Amino acid sequence: MQLKRTWRDYLALVSKGIIMGAADAVPGVSGGTIAFITGIYEELIYSLKQCGPEALKVLFRQGLGAMWRHINGTFLITLLFGILLSILTVSRIVLFWLDTYPVMLWSFFFGLILAAIWSLIRHIEQWKFNTVAFFLLGTLAAYLITMITPSVIPPTNLFIFLSGMLAICAMILPGISGSFILLLLGMYTPILSAVKNLELATLGLFAVGCVAGLLSFSRVLNWMFSAHRTLTLALLGGFMLGSLNKVWPWKYTLESTVNSHGKIIPLVQENILPGTFEVLTSEPSYLWYAIALTIFGAGSVLLLEKIGSASRE
């Protein structure tokens, strides 16, 4: 599953990686969602699946060039460059908005994911009993995950490695955010701090966990798309729908904690209506701005999907 690309195509691929990285920085939004609506998801999963023991066999038997083609290396390295560039630059802006204008940012992502659900499930030609069952299963699973109270576990080396494995698996699943998994594990702030302060030991261990997770989970996803495409689409659509519980713009904090930097971190939040939000928090709900940004987010999906369709053609 390798496409012939021009330099403009690769520039667009970098842009998609930047958007994926920015989305993954927000707890509740998955880079896998962005990959799907931009038309690169299945190629990404297939390429990641190729990075296994078979690639080493090709390297020793046929050389570096053959192995590079085997893993679709140019595609992967270009996308990875965009993601890393985003994590080091754009994600800082996203995190600033998350801290300063959370209602507006969540509204944008709410519209984006809502439209992405439609974008995904419209590829399902027939809704049979098992298709509906998988859709509901995915919805319930994602919803229950968003209801879990974040834990506080000391960041040992083993736990950093396991966090990388779990987060990267969630990161490539549309609807389930890798950063939200890190938040649940109590590793969101330590990993972001490691990125900001360039703590190479922590980042290296986390990266090894990510690689291990990618090599294993990508094979499962590739098999699911190959053998049970319709059911997989239904399951992923359900994941997206269930994740909307996390990205609802108006939240009221029930429990919180203070991190090592003295910053208050919400642990348990309740979704509330805009009017109730104003009463409980004494802050404006920015309702009309939120509606506008929700529409803008949905429109962004249509644009990204158009770009993805052009890339596939």
N, C-alpha and C positions, 0 to 999 in steps of 0.2 A: 504494500500500500504506500507507494512513493509517487509523488506528483512532481512533474517538471515545473520549476519555478524560475521566474525572472528576478532581477534585483529588486524590482518593485514589489513582487510577491513576498520576498524576504523582508523588505522594509515593513510591509503590512503585517507579517508574522511577528516581527519585533514589537509592533504596536499592540498586537493581541496579547503578547507576553506581558507587556507593561500593564494592560488592563487586568490580566489575570493576577499579577502580583499585587496590584492595588486592591483588588477585590479580596484576595486572601488575607490582606492585612486587617480586615474588619471581621470581628467575631460574629459569624452568622451568614456570611456571603462566601460562596465557594468559587474558586478559580475554575473548577470543573464546569460550572454553569456557564462561565464566559467562553470556555473552550468549546462547549456544545453549540451555543448560539452563533459562534463565529465559524462553525463548520470544520473545526480541526480536532474534535474530540476523539473520534474513532482512529484517526491517523496517529494521534498522540498515544492512545492506549496500545495500539499495535506496535508502534516504534519502541515504547517502553518494554513491551513484552519481548522484543527482539534482543534486548540487552541482558542476555543470560549466558549460560554455559555454551550455548550454540555459537554465540559471537566469538568466544575464545577459540573454539574449534576452527571457525572461519579464519580468524587471525593467524593461527599457526599453519594452516593448510594453504590459504590463498593470499595472505598478506593484509596489510593495514587498510589498503583501499577497498578491498572486498568486504572487510569487516565494517568499515564506515558506511558502505552502501547497505549492508545487511541490517544495521541498526537505524538507518535513515538519519545518520549523524548530523548532517547539515540542518535538517529540520529541528532536531532536538536542541542543538547548540544555539541556534538562532532564537528559538522560543525561550530557552533558559537564560540567554543574555537579556531578553526583554524583561523576564520575571525578576532577575537579580537587579537590573537597572531600576525597576520599579520599587523593589524593596528598599533600595538605598536612597531613593529620591522621592518618587510620587507617593509612596506609602506614608511618608512623613506628613504630607499634606492631608491625606485621607485621615490619618490618626488625629491631626489637628482639628479637622472638621468633626470627627467623632467626639472629641473632648469639648469643643466649643459650640457646635451647632448639631447636636445629635439628632434632633427631630428631623431636620432637613436632610441629613445624610441617610438616615434610616428610610425616609420617604422615597428618596431616589432609588435605593436598593430594593425597597418593597415593590415599586413599579417595575423595576428591572426583572426581579424574580417572577412576579406575577405574569408578565408577558412571556418570560422564558418557559413557564409551564405550558402555556398555549403553544409556543413554538415547538416544544418537545412532543406533546401528546397529539398534535395534529399529524404526526408521522405514523400514528397507530391507525391502521386501516380498519380493523374490526375489534370491537370491544366485546370479548367473550367473558364468560364467568371467571376464568383464571386470570385474564388480563385485569379485570376490575379488582379481583382479590389481591393481586400484586400491587396495584396502585394504592389500594387502601392500606396494605401492609407497609409500604414505603412511607405513606403519610403518617401512620401511627408511630412507626419507628423513629422518624425524624422529630415528630412532635414530642415524644417521650424523652429523646435526647436533649431537646431544648429546655426541658423541665428539670433536668438534673442540676442539683446544687453543686457549684464548683468546689473542688477539694483543695486542701493546702497540704502538699506533701514535699518534704525537703528534696531539692534537686540533686540527687545523687547521680553518679555517672550512668548507672544502669537505667535509672528513671529518665534521664535525658535521652538515652538511646531509644528506649521504648516509646517515649513521647514523639520522637521523630518518626518512628514507624507508624504510629496511630494517626498522627497529624497528616502525614503525606497521603495515607490511604483515604482519609476524609477529604483532603484537598482536591483529589482527582475525581471525587464523586460529586456530580451536580446536586446541589441542595444541602450538602453537609459541609460545613466550613472547617478547614484544618485549624484555623486560628481559634474557633470556638471550642474544638477538642482540646487545644492547649489551655484555653481558659478553664475548662472543666477539670483538667489535670493540675491546675495551679501553675502551669509552666508558661503562660502567655507573657507575663511581665519579665521573667528571667530570660526568655529567648529574645524578646525585643530589646532588652537591656544589653544582651550579648551582641546583637547586631549593631546597636548604637555605639557601644564601646569597643567593638571589634575584639571580643574575647574569643580568640581563635580556637582554644582548646574546647570550650563549650560548643561553639559552632561546628567544629569538626566532628565531634561526637554525635551531635544532632544530625549532621549531614549524613553520617554513616547509617544512622537509623532510618533516615529518609530513603536512602538508596536501597536498603534491605526491604523496606516496605514497598517501594515502587516495583522492585524486581519480582516480588511475590504477588502483590495484589493486582498488578497490571495483567498478569497471566489469567487470573480469575475473571477480570472484566472482559478481556479479549475473548475468552471462551464463552462468556455470557452473551456477548454481542454476536458471536459466530453461530452459536447453537440455539439461542433463545432471544432473538433481537426484540421482538414485540413485547415479551414479558419484561425484558430489561428496561426498555423505554418506559413501560408502565411503572416499574419500580422506581426508576430515577425521577419520573414525573411526580410520584408520590413523595419522594424525598424533598423535592422542591416545595411542594404544597405544605408539608409538615414544617419546613424550615421557616415559613412565613411567620410562625409564632414568635420566632426570635427577632425578626426584623420589623415588627410592628413599631411605628414611630413613637408612640406615646407610652411611656413606662413609668411606673412608680416603684422606687427602691424600698424593699421590705427589710433586707439584710445587707450589710456592707462590711468591709474590712479595710484596714489601713496597711499599705505595703511598706517596704523598707525605706521608700523615699518620702513617706508621710502623705501619700496621695490616697484618697478614699476610692476604693474599688467596689462596685456593686456586686453582690453575690446572688441575691434573689430579687427578681423584679416581676411586677405584675403589669400586664397590658391593660390600659384603661382608655376611655374615650377622651377626645380632645377637651371637652368641657370639664370633665372630671380632673384632667391633668392640670388645668389652670387653677382649679379650686384647691387641689392637694399640694401643688408645688409653688403656687403664686407666681408662676412663670407663664408667658404667652405660649399658646399652642401652635402659633404660626400655621393655622389651618390651611389658608389659601396658598401659602408658599409650599406647604406640604403636598397639597393636591397638584400644584403645578409641577413640582419635582417628581411626583409619582408618574404623572403623564410623560414627563421628560425621560424618566427611566425606562418606561415602556417603549417610548419612541426610539430610544437608544438601542433596544433589543432589535427592533425592526431594521434599523440601520446596520447593526452588526450582522444580523442574519443575511441581509442583502449582500454585504461584503463577503460573508462566508459562502453564499451561493455563487458569487462571482469567482471565488477562489476554487471551488469545486469544479466549476465549468472550465 
